[in-house]
Amino acid sequence: MSEGTVLKRICMRDRVRDELITRILDGTYPAGMQLKELTLAREFNVSQAPVREALRELEGTGLVTSERYRGTRVRGADALEMRESYELRAMIEARSVERAAPMPPEVLQQLQASVQAMTQAARTGGNEAYIDHALRFHRLLVQAGGNGTFLSVWDSLRWDVRGRIALRHLIRQLDGLEPMLALHAELVAKLRTNDVRGATQLVYGILERVAAAFNGR
């Protein structure tokens, strides 16, 4: 298989995966719905190989489940799994803050820029843009810690998917995003003064608040 063929298949897989994620998140594909490789391949006008690879990736995120003889079905966002993954995420981010202290000036500038972008998005009703900037903010914390394994694990949990699900739930429950913005701004302030204990407590507080969106579900 040539390099060009491999790259083309990867692009097709990514396109199929991203569209399936969108449909699961927006409810187009409800929990329990069966996803058939051949049907999807025909819809996306691709072979079954990139569809199979996309479904395998989604299984890794927990959004779908595959069983022998039963095929692949939409699982959606499992509340317990989401809360447990946020517990792990909080531990990774808090430890990353400790490892990064004192936080380099250039990282502080990037974090502040993310908060400003989150604020602008919240003011204009751009919830999806807010989510993008919030996820970027928290990944920066992990990256600043300098532990490659932490970053690899953080990325492997697919917060671009899980985080989007959780924040959408939280946004629906809140009257506005001001409380979350205030917590992130306070976190940056703590990092500027090298208040490591206060910063780690805020990391736990922010992520526990998001995870709480799944309580009772």
C-alpha positions in Angstrom: 0.0 0.0 0.0 1.5 3.3 -1.0 2.0 6.2 1.4 -0.6 8.3 -0.5 -3.2 5.5 -0.2 -2.5 5.2 3.6 -2.9 9.0 4.1 -6.1 9.0 2.1 -7.6 6.2 4.2 -6.5 8.0 7.4 -8.3 11.2 6.2 -11.4 9.2 5.4 -11.3 7.5 8.8 -11.0 10.9 10.5 -13.9 12.3 8.5 -16.1 9.4 9.4 -15.1 9.4 13.0 -15.7 13.1 13.5 -19.1 13.0 11.9 -20.2 10.0 14.0 -19.0 11.8 17.2 -21.1 14.8 16.2 -24.2 12.6 15.6 -23.8 10.8 18.9 -23.2 14.1 20.9 -26.2 15.9 19.3 -28.5 12.9 19.8 -29.0 12.0 16.2 -27.7 8.6 17.1 -29.3 7.7 20.5 -28.0 5.2 23.0 -28.6 1.6 21.8 -28.7 2.4 18.1 -26.8 -0.1 16.0 -24.2 1.3 13.6 -23.7 -0.9 10.6 -20.4 -0.8 8.8 -21.8 -1.4 5.3 -24.6 1.2 5.7 -22.2 3.8 6.9 -19.6 3.0 4.2 -22.3 3.6 1.6 -23.5 6.8 3.2 -19.9 8.2 3.3 -19.0 6.7 0.0 -15.9 4.9 1.4 -14.9 1.3 1.8 -15.7 -0.5 5.1 -12.0 -0.3 6.2 -12.0 3.4 7.3 -15.5 2.9 8.9 -14.2 0.0 10.9 -11.2 2.0 12.0 -13.4 4.9 13.0 -15.7 2.7 15.0 -12.7 1.1 16.8 -11.6 4.6 17.8 -15.0 5.4 19.1 -15.0 2.2 21.1 -11.8 3.4 22.8 -13.6 6.6 23.9 -16.6 4.6 25.3 -19.1 6.2 23.0 -19.9 2.9 21.3 -19.6 -0.7 22.3 -19.0 -3.8 20.1 -20.1 -7.3 20.8 -19.6 -10.4 18.8 -22.7 -11.3 16.7 -24.4 -8.1 17.9 -22.3 -5.6 16.1 -21.6 -2.0 17.2 -24.1 0.0 19.2 -24.1 3.6 20.5 -23.3 3.7 24.2 -23.4 7.4 24.7 -21.9 9.0 27.8 -21.9 6.7 30.8 -22.3 8.8 33.9 -20.2 6.7 36.3 -17.4 6.4 33.7 -17.5 10.1 33.1 -17.2 10.9 36.9 -14.4 8.4 37.3 -12.5 9.8 34.3 -12.8 13.3 35.7 -11.3 12.0 39.0 -8.3 10.7 37.1 -8.1 13.9 35.1 -8.1 16.1 38.3 -5.2 14.1 39.7 -3.2 14.4 36.6 -3.8 18.2 36.3 -3.2 18.9 39.9 0.1 17.0 39.9 1.1 18.8 36.7 0.6 22.1 38.4 2.8 21.0 41.2 5.5 19.9 38.7 5.3 23.1 36.7 5.7 25.4 39.7 6.8 28.1 39.4 4.8 28.4 36.2 7.0 29.9 33.3 5.9 33.4 32.2 5.1 32.3 28.7 2.8 29.5 29.9 1.0 32.0 32.2 0.5 34.3 29.1 -1.0 31.4 27.2 -3.3 30.5 30.1 -4.4 34.1 30.5 -5.1 34.3 26.7 -7.2 31.2 27.0 -9.3 32.7 29.8 -9.8 35.9 27.8 -10.9 33.8 24.8 -13.3 31.8 27.1 -14.7 35.1 28.4 -15.3 36.5 24.9 -17.0 33.2 23.8 -19.2 33.3 26.9 -20.3 36.9 26.3 -21.2 36.2 22.6 -23.0 32.9 23.4 -20.4 30.8 21.7 -20.6 27.8 23.9 -18.7 25.5 21.5 -15.9 28.1 21.3 -15.9 28.3 25.1 -15.5 24.6 25.3 -12.6 24.6 22.8 -10.7 27.3 24.8 -11.4 25.6 28.1 -10.0 22.3 26.9 -7.0 24.1 25.6 -6.5 25.8 28.9 -6.5 22.5 30.8 -4.2 20.7 28.3 -1.7 23.5 28.8 -1.6 22.8 32.5 -0.7 19.1 31.8 1.8 20.1 29.1 3.5 22.5 31.5 4.1 19.8 34.0 6.6 18.2 31.6 5.5 14.6 32.2 5.0 13.0 28.9 3.1 10.0 30.3 0.6 12.3 32.0 0.0 14.1 28.7 -0.3 10.8 26.8 -2.9 9.5 29.2 -4.8 12.8 29.2 -4.9 12.7 25.4 -5.9 9.0 25.3 -9.0 9.8 27.3 -10.1 11.9 24.4 -11.2 15.0 26.3 -12.0 16.6 22.9 -15.0 14.2 23.2 -15.5 13.6 26.9 -14.9 17.2 27.8 -17.3 18.4 25.2 -20.0 16.1 26.5 -19.5 17.1 30.1 -19.3 20.8 29.5 -22.5 20.7 27.4 -24.3 19.1 30.3 -22.9 21.7 32.7 -23.8 24.6 30.5 -27.4 23.4 30.4 -27.5 23.3 34.2 -25.9 26.8 34.7 -27.6 30.1 34.3 -24.4 31.4 32.8 -20.7 30.6 32.6 -19.5 33.5 34.9 -18.8 31.2 37.9 -16.6 28.9 35.8 -14.8 31.9 34.2 -14.2 33.3 37.7 -12.6 30.1 38.9 -10.3 29.9 35.9 -9.3 33.5 36.3 -8.6 32.9 40.0 -6.5 29.8 39.1 -4.3 31.9 36.8 -3.9 34.4 39.6 -2.8 31.7 42.0 -0.3 30.4 39.5 1.2 33.9 39.1 1.9 34.1 42.8 3.1 30.5 42.9 0.4 29.6 45.3 0.7 25.9 44.4 -1.7 24.6 47.1 -4.4 27.1 46.2 -4.0 26.4 42.5 -4.3 22.6 42.9 -7.4 23.1 45.1 -8.9 25.2 42.3 -8.1 22.5 39.7 -9.9 19.9 41.8 -12.8 22.4 42.4 -13.2 23.2 38.7 -13.2 19.6 37.6 -15.4 18.3 40.4 -17.9 21.0 39.4 -18.0 19.7 35.9 -18.1 16.1 36.9 -21.1 16.9 39.2 -23.1 17.5 36.0 -23.4 13.8 35.8 -24.6 13.2 39.4 -27.9 11.4 39.6 -27.9 10.4 36.0 
